[in-house]
């Protein structure tokens, strides 16, 4: 990766700095907008109910939505800006202080939101009348109907306010602890004949190394490192899951997964159909694992072999090569996608370097005020790393479609299930283009490995994480769990899903320690939406192959609309019924064809 130095992202077009006059002025404006929302609710909205004049209600609701959009656009911009410092340098004391202050300042908005959600719930009998009169209320009909429906799962206003305030020193504090511990954990590791201090994301990324001895030592070092921090992380997990259980119970939720289903804009019928198809596919994916073991000359895969590269292709990409490769392939799909990716690379939207204090994994966040995105990744030059860049650029393209369509921030509120659609599509574009260009069995094997490695993680490993989280929630309802309990549950879930596809002596029982989603109460069951995204995106890609360029316009319209209708309704635009097992099975069959080819290759 010597061609270019890995970039750090640049947000100087948002604010000059955390202590700048412009940033302070933006925070003061935010405070004023929140105060204005409080006043507007108390003096205007609280006096209206479902029996009030429909025209007056329409005007009040439309004005409320306009104020909400303005306030949330500014809040979201400030939050993204501050988080850009927190996520890349947990040692930054100024950023940590500002972040804590920001949480306290936005607590007032949380409290207003509680009042507004309850008020909209009381307007339910008149919602259709209000929407029919036009204005911003009509343009945000889905938001209003969804808010009214979900309001029945609210506690009293006083209880919700207390929960929001306690969340700062409770669930959010536990989440911050997990992020701080994992981002600051570093270990000594010998690599290329030199002992280096590796941050945990870099250690995890050794799973992609072409040398098995390095992968195995990385795995063994990981196991020792996570052992040293498992107790505080177990305390954090207990704190988050225990609080989530208590709130779910008080809010009248059926179980821990209930809210995630509503947040995903799907129903249990859809989730169960998808999960059943995923379970049925495990024997197919185990064939892939066994075939990979054969290609590696082994009887069974150990955990450190799951991400091993195979075949003959560049195993290390420079940043410049990554940029060129992605732009060329995106251009084949749509000029708008290529343009978005080019801006991301050229304008430093991406923070790619592995370094101490930086969060592990990868994510994309929108920056509302400038209608741009920022991408965090820990790039190590592996094919998997290239796929991750494509994945996150897919999220940025999703944001861009909404920005270009003029969608408000409330209209952009996309569920996780559909949020993964564009990212999976972009990964598929990259992998499919490579597969089409493969000129030898060795090159074809390398490309298939990249694609199947990702698919197996999203179907098999994601299901293991779903099982893990489900059992944790169930057991946490009666008692705290020990660090060893969490590890035992995780290992058992991996055995149930990977089965005889992996060597049971070498699993990753500490997966729960470094996955940040487990420590975010608002992201419970963050896992299965990835499977939804893969299989939904795979089905859409099959339609794209049939329809060609005419598909792209409809697809971009879909991405711009993902916050404005349930997933099932949006899927119907393409003739897809996500409530049936058959759709999910058909998508898996596309992956199975790749596995069949993978098995047949002999080098």
C-alpha positions as a printed NumPy array, in Angstrom:
array([[  0.   ,   0.   ,   0.   ],
       [  2.885,   2.35 ,  -0.746],
       [  1.296,   4.096,  -3.749],
       [ -0.563,   6.578,  -1.569],
       [ -0.721,   7.426,   2.068],
       [ -4.032,   6.291,   3.495],
       [ -6.377,   9.256,   3.906],
       [ -7.958,  10.789,   6.972],
       [-11.354,  12.313,   6.414],
       [-11.807,  16.062,   6.137],
       [-14.804,  17.881,   7.639],
       [-13.36 ,  21.391,   7.463],
       [-16.155,  22.398,   5.064],
       [-18.611,  21.731,   7.888],
       [-16.843,  23.607,  10.707],
       [-13.214,  24.793,  11.098],
       [-12.788,  23.044,  14.436],
       [-14.378,  21.982,  17.711],
       [-13.416,  25.258,  19.356],
       [-14.181,  27.506,  16.386],
       [-16.575,  30.448,  16.42 ],
       [-18.643,  28.777,  13.695],
       [-19.091,  25.564,  15.664],
       [-20.038,  27.415,  18.826],
       [-22.527,  29.532,  16.862],
       [-24.082,  26.383,  15.422],
       [-24.53 ,  24.937,  18.901],
       [-26.162,  28.151,  20.082],
       [-28.496,  28.069,  17.066],
       [-29.313,  24.442,  17.901],
       [-30.179,  25.413,  21.479],
       [-32.436,  28.194,  20.188],
       [-34.241,  25.867,  17.765],
       [-34.849,  23.307,  20.498],
       [-36.167,  26.03 ,  22.813],
       [-38.451,  27.261,  20.018],
       [-39.776,  23.727,  19.53 ],
       [-40.504,  23.51 ,  23.267],
       [-42.38 ,  26.804,  23.174],
       [-44.287,  25.877,  20.028],
       [-45.442,  22.615,  21.539],
       [-46.457,  24.099,  24.88 ],
       [-48.19 ,  27.191,  23.507],
       [-49.713,  25.792,  20.31 ],
       [-49.756,  22.02 ,  19.908],
       [-50.701,  21.01 ,  23.438],
       [-53.963,  22.927,  23.068],
       [-55.025,  20.868,  20.034],
       [-56.399,  17.344,  19.895],
       [-58.148,  14.995,  17.455],
       [-61.425,  16.94 ,  17.898],
       [-59.887,  20.258,  16.789],
       [-60.566,  21.828,  13.405],
       [-58.82 ,  19.671,  10.723],
       [-57.431,  22.736,   8.935],
       [-55.914,  24.074,  12.16 ],
       [-54.457,  20.636,  12.855],
       [-52.988,  20.432,   9.358],
       [-51.338,  23.833,   9.716],
       [-50.005,  22.984,  13.166],
       [-48.652,  19.587,  12.133],
       [-47.097,  20.965,   8.926],
       [-45.41 ,  23.734,  10.884],
       [-44.193,  21.197,  13.444],
       [-42.664,  19.03 ,  10.703],
       [-40.891,  22.022,   9.149],
       [-39.439,  22.976,  12.528],
       [-38.459,  19.377,  13.204],
       [-36.632,  19.078,   9.885],
       [-34.722,  22.287,  10.494],
       [-33.746,  21.356,  14.045],
       [-32.829,  17.754,  13.277],
       [-30.745,  18.717,  10.241],
       [-28.604,  20.948,  12.436],
       [-28.455,  18.465,  15.321],
       [-27.512,  15.611,  12.991],
       [-24.784,  17.729,  11.395],
       [-23.28 ,  18.657,  14.758],
       [-23.484,  15.077,  15.998],
       [-21.76 ,  13.715,  12.883],
       [-19.063,  16.375,  13.135],
       [-18.289,  15.628,  16.78 ],
       [-18.46 ,  11.876,  16.219],
       [-15.871,  12.222,  13.454],
       [-13.368,  13.091,  16.192],
       [-14.609,  10.567,  18.745],
       [-14.556,   7.617,  16.359],
       [-11.077,   8.276,  15.01 ],
       [ -9.325,   9.356,  18.211],
       [-10.775,   8.242,  21.526],
       [ -7.799,   9.9  ,  23.24 ],
       [ -9.062,  13.35 ,  22.167],
       [-10.082,  14.944,  25.468],
       [-11.62 ,  18.009,  23.863],
       [-13.829,  15.899,  21.606],
       [-14.915,  13.686,  24.475],
       [-15.847,  16.748,  26.52 ],
       [-17.789,  18.324,  23.648],
       [-19.539,  15.025,  22.94 ],
       [-20.655,  14.722,  26.558],
       [-21.905,  18.308,  26.558],
       [-23.733,  17.693,  23.294],
       [-25.535,  14.712,  24.782],
       [-26.773,  16.915,  27.621],
       [-27.808,  19.706,  25.25 ],
       [-29.8  ,  17.404,  22.976],
       [-31.547,  15.778,  25.929],
       [-34.013,  18.68 ,  25.718],
       [-34.822,  17.648,  22.153],
       [-35.348,  14.074,  23.306],
       [-37.837,  15.339,  25.849],
       [-39.69 ,  17.419,  23.242],
       [-39.735,  14.397,  20.976],
       [-41.382,  12.33 ,  23.699],
       [-44.154,  14.92 ,  24.035],
       [-44.63 ,  15.193,  20.279],
       [-44.774,  11.422,  19.727],
       [-47.43 ,  11.072,  22.43 ],
       [-49.388,  14.001,  20.975],
       [-49.324,  12.568,  17.435],
       [-50.53 ,   9.281,  18.904],
       [-53.562,  11.065,  20.308],
       [-54.252,  12.522,  16.849],
       [-54.533,   9.026,  15.334],
       [-58.316,   9.262,  14.678],
       [-57.753,  12.448,  12.651],
       [-54.447,  11.591,  10.931],
       [-55.972,  10.791,   7.541],
       [-57.949,  14.042,   7.553],
       [-54.841,  16.017,   8.461],
       [-52.822,  14.406,   5.658],
       [-55.572,  14.914,   3.089],
       [-55.33 ,  18.698,   3.477],
       [-51.808,  18.761,   2.   ],
       [-48.725,  20.695,   3.047],
       [-45.77 ,  19.191,   4.881],
       [-48.176,  16.899,   6.728],
       [-49.116,  15.202,   3.443],
       [-45.477,  15.024,   2.321],
       [-44.627,  13.238,   5.575],
       [-47.672,  10.966,   5.78 ],
       [-45.643,   7.826,   6.451],
       [-43.777,   9.498,   9.306],
       [-47.048,  10.618,  10.881],
       [-48.795,   7.261,  10.55 ],
       [-45.758,   5.345,  11.83 ],
       [-45.307,   7.717,  14.774],
       [-48.989,   7.412,  15.703],
       [-48.796,   3.615,  15.535],
       [-45.596,   3.37 ,  17.585],
       [-46.807,   5.819,  20.235],
       [-48.77 ,   3.006,  21.874],
       [-45.436,   1.558,  23.017],
       [-44.557,   4.597,  25.08 ],
       [-44.421,   4.848,  28.836],
       [-45.806,   7.924,  30.544],
       [-44.172,  11.218,  29.614],
       [-42.438,  11.424,  32.992],
       [-41.079,   7.88 ,  32.655],
       [-39.848,   8.472,  29.099],
       [-38.138,  11.709,  30.154],
       [-36.454,   9.927,  33.042],
       [-35.359,   7.072,  30.787],
       [-33.822,   9.531,  28.33 ],
       [-31.926,  11.362,  31.062],
       [-30.729,   8.196,  32.781],
       [-29.637,   6.845,  29.401],
       [-26.762,   9.324,  29.333],
       [-25.178,   7.831,  32.433],
       [-26.512,   4.353,  31.758],
       [-26.724,   2.714,  28.339],
       [-24.836,   5.435,  26.477],
       [-22.095,   5.416,  29.096],
       [-21.744,   1.639,  28.794],
       [-21.53 ,   1.984,  25.019],
       [-18.878,   4.674,  25.349],
       [-16.892,   2.43 ,  27.704],
       [-16.918,  -0.418,  25.165],
       [-15.746,   1.909,  22.424],
       [-12.971,   3.364,  24.556],
       [-11.683,  -0.027,  25.729],
       [-11.665,  -1.633,  22.287],
       [-10.217,   1.388,  20.467],
       [ -7.381,   1.839,  22.965],
       [ -6.466,  -1.841,  23.29 ],
       [ -3.091,  -2.432,  21.619],
       [ -0.771,  -5.44 ,  21.651],
       [  2.775,  -6.236,  20.617],
       [  2.905,  -8.423,  17.538],
       [  5.772,  -9.579,  15.362],
       [  5.05 ,  -8.845,  11.721],
       [  7.528,  -8.955,   8.841],
       [ 10.366,  -9.55 ,  11.271],
       [  9.534,  -6.502,  13.38 ],
       [  7.633,  -6.254,  16.668],
       [  4.887,  -3.679,  16.246],
       [  2.291,  -2.21 ,  18.566],
       [ -0.968,  -3.101,  16.821],
       [ -4.328,  -1.518,  17.749],
       [ -7.164,  -4.039,  18.005],
       [ -8.66 ,  -3.246,  14.542],
       [ -5.294,  -3.981,  12.92 ],
       [ -5.013,  -7.193,  14.932],
       [ -8.473,  -8.3  ,  13.786],
       [ -7.52 ,  -7.484,  10.191],
       [ -4.7  , -10.043,  10.3  ],
       [ -7.419, -12.603,   9.563],
       [ -6.949, -11.62 ,   5.886],
       [ -3.188, -12.226,   5.838],
       [ -2.024, -14.694,   3.155],
       [  0.39 , -16.409,   5.567],
       [ -1.394, -18.952,   7.778],
       [  1.208, -18.66 ,  10.52 ],
       [  0.485, -14.929,  10.787],
       [ -3.27 , -15.522,  10.798],
       [ -2.966, -18.16 ,  13.504],
       [ -0.694, -16.029,  15.695],
       [ -3.102, -13.129,  15.175],
       [ -6.006, -15.298,  16.328],
       [ -4.073, -16.543,  19.364],
       [ -3.001, -13.005,  20.254],
       [ -6.589, -11.829,  19.909],
       [ -7.819, -14.494,  22.3  ],
       [ -5.284, -13.402,  24.911],
       [ -6.002,  -9.701,  24.386],
       [ -9.791, -10.004,  24.725],
       [ -9.325, -12.131,  27.826],
       [ -7.678,  -9.146,  29.53 ],
       [-10.69 ,  -6.846,  28.991],
       [-13.602,  -9.279,  29.081],
       [-14.804,  -8.336,  32.58 ],
       [-15.475,  -4.608,  32.002],
       [-16.997,  -5.449,  28.619],
       [-19.264,  -8.035,  30.241],
       [-20.361,  -5.374,  32.731],
       [-21.129,  -3.05 ,  29.824],
       [-23.118,  -5.741,  28.001],
       [-25.125,  -6.535,  31.133],
       [-25.861,  -2.848,  31.644],
       [-27.114,  -2.301,  28.098],
       [-29.16 ,  -5.49 ,  27.754],
       [-30.601,  -5.248,  31.269],
       [-31.8  ,  -1.707,  30.681],
       [-33.206,  -2.587,  27.253],
       [-35.152,  -5.472,  28.786],
       [-36.606,  -3.231,  31.486],
       [-37.665,  -0.572,  28.978],
       [-39.141,  -3.124,  26.571],
       [-41.207,  -4.594,  29.391],
       [-42.467,  -1.221,  30.609],
       [-43.319,  -0.152,  27.061],
       [-45.425,  -3.235,  26.425],
       [-43.168,  -4.882,  23.871],
       [-43.802,  -8.589,  23.261],
       [-40.114,  -9.496,  23.502],
       [-36.651,  -8.116,  22.842],
       [-36.889,  -8.524,  19.061],
       [-40.252,  -6.723,  18.817],
       [-38.926,  -3.176,  18.594],
       [-36.232,  -4.161,  16.098],
       [-38.909,  -5.564,  13.777],
       [-40.872,  -2.318,  13.944],
       [-37.689,  -0.291,  13.504],
       [-36.862,  -2.437,  10.454],
       [-40.259,  -1.584,   8.925],
       [-41.06 ,  -5.273,   8.455],
       [-43.297,  -7.792,  10.26 ],
       [-42.652, -11.116,  11.968],
       [-43.957, -12.98 ,   8.939],
       [-41.171, -11.456,   6.855],
       [-38.498, -12.055,   9.495],
       [-39.525, -15.665,  10.048],
       [-39.625, -16.392,   6.308],
       [-36.104, -15.005,   5.897],
       [-34.689, -16.755,   8.983],
       [-36.154, -20.081,   7.904],
       [-34.584, -19.761,   4.463],
       [-31.262, -18.86 ,   6.098],
       [-31.389, -21.917,   8.386],
       [-32.158, -24.178,   5.453],
       [-29.103, -22.827,   3.624],
       [-26.523, -23.816,   6.254],
       [-25.699, -27.188,   4.586],
       [-25.009, -25.289,   1.354],
       [-22.605, -22.897,   3.049],
       [-20.911, -25.77 ,   4.866],
       [-20.079, -27.163,   1.436],
       [-18.275, -23.881,   0.767],
       [-16.347, -24.098,   4.042],
       [-15.287, -27.667,   3.302],
       [-14.275, -26.772,  -0.241],
       [-12.182, -23.898,   1.093],
       [-10.484, -26.265,   3.519],
       [ -9.597, -28.509,   0.574],
       [ -8.173, -25.572,  -1.354],
       [ -6.02 , -24.774,   1.683],
       [ -4.937, -28.395,   1.963],
       [ -6.692, -28.87 ,   5.287],
       [ -9.313, -31.259,   6.603],
       [-11.288, -28.49 ,   8.338],
       [-11.178, -24.727,   8.576],
       [-10.086, -23.091,  11.807],
       [-11.463, -19.646,  12.595],
       [ -8.258, -18.001,  11.384],
       [ -8.781, -19.612,   7.954],
       [-12.272, -18.181,   7.369],
       [-10.917, -14.988,   5.822],
       [ -7.806, -16.411,   4.179],
       [ -7.347, -15.207,   0.59 ],
       [ -7.319, -17.841,  -2.15 ],
       [ -6.405, -17.992,  -5.802],
       [ -4.09 , -15.773,  -7.786],
       [ -4.916, -12.107,  -7.731],
       [ -3.486,  -9.062,  -6.033],
       [ -3.743,  -9.791,  -2.341],
       [ -2.677,  -6.282,  -1.376],
       [ -4.166,  -3.222,  -3.041],
       [ -2.714,   0.257,  -2.84 ],
       [ -5.128,   3.079,  -2.146],
       [ -4.737,   4.322,  -5.691],
       [ -5.478,   0.872,  -7.105],
       [ -8.551,   0.64 ,  -4.905],
       [ -9.816,   3.989,  -6.14 ],
       [ -9.316,   3.113,  -9.813],
       [-10.846,  -0.322,  -9.458],
       [-13.999,   0.905,  -7.713],
       [-14.544,   3.866, -10.026],
       [-14.214,   1.733, -13.148],
       [-16.745,  -0.801, -11.919],
       [-19.211,   1.727, -10.538],
       [-19.179,   3.541, -13.892],
       [-20.585,   0.409, -15.534],
       [-23.662,   0.645, -13.321],
       [-24.519,   4.346, -13.316],
       [-22.697,   7.649, -13.88 ],
       [-24.289,   8.998, -10.702],
       [-22.666,   6.207,  -8.67 ],
       [-19.251,   6.809, -10.223],
       [-19.567,  10.557,  -9.605],
       [-20.455,   9.984,  -5.958],
       [-17.496,   7.642,  -5.43 ],
       [-15.105,  10.025,  -7.191],
       [-16.141,  12.867,  -4.901],
       [-15.664,  10.619,  -1.875],
       [-12.122,   9.72 ,  -2.908],
       [-11.063,  13.134,  -4.179],
       [-12.601,  15.254,  -1.431],
       [-11.363,  13.129,   1.488],
       [-14.663,  11.743,   2.672],
       [-12.919,   8.531,   3.744],
       [-10.821,   7.836,   6.851],
       [ -8.949,   4.646,   5.99 ],
       [ -5.831,   4.375,   8.152],
       [ -5.573,   1.883,  11.01 ],
       [ -4.308,   3.652,  14.127],
       [ -4.504,   3.632,  17.906],
       [ -7.618,   5.259,  19.338],
       [ -9.683,   4.642,  16.222],
       [-12.85 ,   2.546,  16.333],
       [-12.802,  -0.848,  14.658],
       [-14.985,  -1.917,  11.758],
       [-16.481,   0.46 ,   9.223],
       [-19.462,   2.789,   8.867],
       [-20.875,   5.611,   6.773],
       [-22.575,   8.679,   8.207],
       [-24.417,  11.464,   6.46 ],
       [-23.479,  15.11 ,   7.043],
       [-26.778,  16.849,   6.472],
       [-25.711,  20.492,   6.259],
       [-23.378,  19.885,   3.305],
       [-25.355,  16.969,   1.798],
       [-22.301,  14.707,   1.903],
       [-21.242,  11.517,   3.651],
       [-18.179,  10.418,   5.577],
       [-16.827,   6.876,   5.654],
       [-14.723,   5.221,   8.335],
       [-12.86 ,   2.023,   7.569],
       [ -9.694,   0.283,   8.73 ],
       [ -8.152,  -0.462,   5.352],
       [ -5.398,  -3.075,   5.115],
       [ -5.202,  -3.528,   1.366],
       [ -6.955,  -6.893,   1.31 ],
       [ -9.68 ,  -7.784,  -1.213],
       [-12.079,  -7.825,   1.717],
       [-10.983,  -4.275,   2.513],
       [-11.765,  -3.21 ,  -1.045],
       [-15.203,  -4.776,  -0.708],
       [-15.734,  -2.865,   2.524],
       [-14.963,   0.439,   0.778],
       [-17.501,  -0.442,  -1.937],
       [-20.036,  -1.38 ,   0.747],
       [-19.71 ,   1.931,   2.576],
       [-19.761,   3.903,  -0.669],
       [-23.099,   2.196,  -1.293],
       [-24.413,   3.811,   1.878],
       [-23.05 ,   7.153,   0.686],
       [-24.822,   6.67 ,  -2.667],
       [-28.034,   5.881,  -0.791],
       [-27.666,   9.181,   1.07 ],
       [-26.861,  10.976,  -2.179],
       [-30.012,   9.68 ,  -3.885],
       [-32.088,  11.152,  -1.059],
       [-30.171,  14.429,  -1.138],
       [-30.579,  14.786,  -4.919],
       [-34.31 ,  14.025,  -4.606],
       [-34.671,  16.832,  -2.061],
       [-35.802,  14.541,   0.759],
       [-36.019,  16.031,   4.227],
       [-34.257,  14.434,   7.153],
       [-37.555,  12.954,   8.398],
       [-38.187,  11.444,   4.964],
       [-34.681,   9.945,   4.995],
       [-35.244,   7.963,   8.201],
       [-34.388,   4.598,   6.631],
       [-34.677,   1.274,   8.48 ],
       [-31.586,  -0.918,   8.753],
       [-33.107,  -3.557,   6.475],
       [-33.321,  -1.165,   3.539],
       [-30.217,   0.79 ,   4.558],
       [-28.152,  -2.236,   3.546],
       [-29.694,  -2.467,   0.079],
       [-27.358,  -0.031,  -1.696],
       [-24.252,  -1.209,   0.15 ],
       [-24.85 ,  -4.833,  -0.802],
       [-25.598,  -3.809,  -4.391],
       [-22.265,  -1.986,  -4.62 ],
       [-20.398,  -4.976,  -3.242],
       [-22.153,  -7.19 ,  -5.795],
       [-21.211,  -4.84 ,  -8.622],
       [-17.548,  -5.035,  -7.621],
       [-17.47 ,  -8.8  ,  -7.164],
       [-19.465,  -9.529, -10.331],
       [-17.23 ,  -7.306, -12.444],
       [-14.156,  -9.123, -11.178],
       [-15.761, -12.475, -11.87 ],
       [-16.575, -11.496, -15.444],
       [-12.963, -10.434, -16.031],
       [-11.388, -13.551, -14.537],
       [ -9.082, -15.11 , -17.147],
       [ -7.986, -18.245, -15.308],
       [ -9.36 , -20.734, -12.756],
       [ -7.026, -19.288, -10.131],
       [ -8.322, -15.776, -10.706],
       [-11.928, -16.991, -10.764],
       [-11.351, -18.791,  -7.469],
       [ -9.987, -15.614,  -5.891],
       [-13.045, -13.609,  -6.93 ],
       [-15.505, -16.288,  -5.845],
       [-13.716, -16.478,  -2.512],
       [-14.196, -12.756,  -1.943],
       [-17.898, -12.971,  -2.732],
       [-18.636, -16.172,  -0.808],
       [-16.59 , -15.082,   2.159],
       [-18.858, -12.061,   2.496],
       [-22.06 , -14.021,   1.826],
       [-21.188, -16.679,   4.403],
       [-20.558, -14.002,   7.004],
       [-23.863, -12.286,   6.297],
       [-25.93 , -15.482,   6.267],
       [-24.166, -17.928,   8.595],
       [-22.258, -15.689,  10.983],
       [-25.034, -13.103,  11.198],
       [-27.449, -15.867,  12.163],
       [-25.065, -16.958,  14.922],
       [-25.062, -13.375,  16.214],
       [-28.859, -13.332,  16.101],
       [-28.96 , -16.527,  18.19 ],
       [-26.406, -15.056,  20.583],
       [-28.314, -11.836,  21.141],
       [-31.654, -13.611,  21.483],
       [-30.341, -15.896,  24.226],
       [-28.547, -13.04 ,  25.987],
       [-31.754, -11.026,  26.168],
       [-33.712, -14.031,  27.423],
       [-31.21 , -14.947,  30.137],
       [-30.507, -11.346,  31.14 ],
       [-34.194, -11.043,  32.074],
       [-33.56 , -13.234,  35.13 ],
       [-29.922, -12.532,  36.085],
       [-26.651, -10.947,  35.035],
       [-24.366, -13.036,  32.863],
       [-20.648, -13.517,  33.41 ],
       [-18.008, -12.897,  30.757],
       [-17.658, -16.658,  30.441],
       [-21.437, -16.959,  29.962],
       [-21.273, -14.58 ,  27.012],
       [-18.38 , -16.519,  25.509],
       [-20.154, -19.839,  26.   ],
       [-23.333, -18.557,  24.328],
       [-21.367, -17.153,  21.408],
       [-19.392, -20.349,  20.889],
       [-22.54 , -22.483,  21.043],
       [-24.262, -20.232,  18.485],
       [-21.276, -20.619,  16.161],
       [-21.38 , -24.401,  16.491],
       [-25.099, -24.415,  15.672],
       [-24.665, -22.364,  12.517],
       [-21.243, -23.326,  11.154],
       [-21.706, -26.972,  12.164],
       [-19.109, -29.328,  10.702],
       [-17.95 , -26.591,   8.338],
       [-15.476, -25.39 ,  10.978],
       [-13.059, -27.009,  13.398],
       [-14.944, -26.706,  16.702],
       [-11.674, -26.421,  18.618],
       [-10.957, -23.009,  17.095],
       [-13.984, -20.723,  17.106],
       [-14.259, -17.034,  18.079],
       [-15.927, -17.015,  21.462],
       [-14.948, -13.36 ,  22.01 ],
       [-16.914, -12.042,  19.016],
       [-19.206, -10.301,  21.527],
       [-16.419,  -8.11 ,  22.912],
       [-15.564,  -6.024,  19.867],
       [-18.837,  -5.769,  17.941],
       [-20.106,  -2.305,  18.961],
       [-23.721,  -2.974,  17.947],
       [-24.324,  -5.18 ,  20.975],
       [-23.644,  -2.168,  23.179],
       [-26.178,   0.163,  21.546],
       [-29.639,  -0.268,  23.061],
       [-31.266,   1.475,  20.098],
       [-29.575,  -1.057,  17.788],
       [-30.742,  -4.31 ,  19.373],
       [-30.686,  -7.109,  16.805],
       [-28.613,  -4.975,  14.449],
       [-27.557,  -8.26 ,  12.843],
       [-30.37 ,  -9.705,  10.733],
       [-30.903,  -6.522,   8.664],
       [-27.547,  -7.318,   7.014],
       [-28.942, -10.655,   5.839],
       [-32.058,  -8.851,   4.606],
       [-29.85 ,  -6.4  ,   2.729],
       [-27.725,  -9.128,   1.113],
       [-30.649, -11.24 ,  -0.038],
       [-32.838,  -8.293,  -1.045],
       [-29.896,  -6.718,  -2.865],
       [-29.083, -10.034,  -4.561],
       [-32.686, -10.296,  -5.766],
       [-32.566,  -6.718,  -7.059],
       [-29.271,  -7.391,  -8.836],
       [-30.888, -10.335, -10.632],
       [-33.626,  -7.946, -11.817],
       [-30.939,  -5.457, -12.914],
       [-29.292,  -8.177, -15.008],
       [-32.63 ,  -8.752, -16.742],
       [-33.66 ,  -5.121, -17.242],
       [-30.305,  -3.403, -17.659],
       [-30.029,   0.386, -17.672],
       [-33.783,   0.983, -17.348],
       [-33.602,  -0.603, -13.883],
       [-31.214,   2.053, -12.573],
       [-33.699,   4.933, -12.535],
       [-36.272,   2.885, -10.612],
       [-33.533,   1.709,  -8.252],
       [-32.39 ,   5.247,  -7.461],
       [-36.01 ,   6.228,  -6.823],
       [-36.293,   3.291,  -4.436],
       [-33.202,   4.429,  -2.527],
       [-34.572,   7.959,  -2.261],
       [-37.85 ,   6.586,  -0.859],
       [-36.686,   4.071,   1.75 ],
       [-37.873,   6.241,   4.636],
       [-41.358,   6.738,   3.213],
       [-42.972,   3.286,   3.057],
       [-42.77 ,  -0.191,   4.659],
       [-40.194,  -2.573,   3.195],
       [-42.884,  -4.873,   1.777],
       [-44.548,  -2.02 ,  -0.116],
       [-41.259,  -0.806,  -1.598],
       [-40.325,  -4.355,  -2.616],
       [-43.628,  -4.754,  -4.442],
       [-42.499,  -2.049,  -6.888],
       [-40.177,  -4.696,  -8.305],
       [-42.652,  -7.569,  -8.031],
       [-40.976,  -8.934,  -4.883],
       [-42.977, -10.51 ,  -2.031],
       [-40.69 , -10.496,   0.994],
       [-43.259, -12.266,   3.193],
       [-42.775, -15.52 ,   1.314],
       [-39.916, -17.907,   1.932],
       [-39.559, -18.423,  -1.826],
       [-38.101, -14.966,  -2.469],
       [-35.357, -15.517,   0.1  ],
       [-34.702, -19.04 ,  -1.177],
       [-34.388, -17.759,  -4.756],
       [-31.76 , -15.231,  -3.67 ],
       [-29.837, -17.94 ,  -1.812],
       [-29.954, -20.146,  -4.925],
       [-28.02 , -17.454,  -6.782],
       [-25.306, -17.733,  -4.125],
       [-25.484, -21.536,  -4.263],
       [-24.565, -21.423,  -7.956],
       [-21.369, -19.614,  -6.995],
       [-20.653, -22.291,  -4.393],
       [-21.123, -25.01 ,  -7.008],
       [-18.588, -23.332,  -9.283],
       [-16.232, -22.799,  -6.322],
       [-16.388, -26.525,  -5.504],
       [-15.68 , -27.482,  -9.102],
       [-12.487, -25.451,  -9.49 ],
       [ -9.294, -27.489,  -9.308],
       [ -5.905, -25.822,  -9.391]])
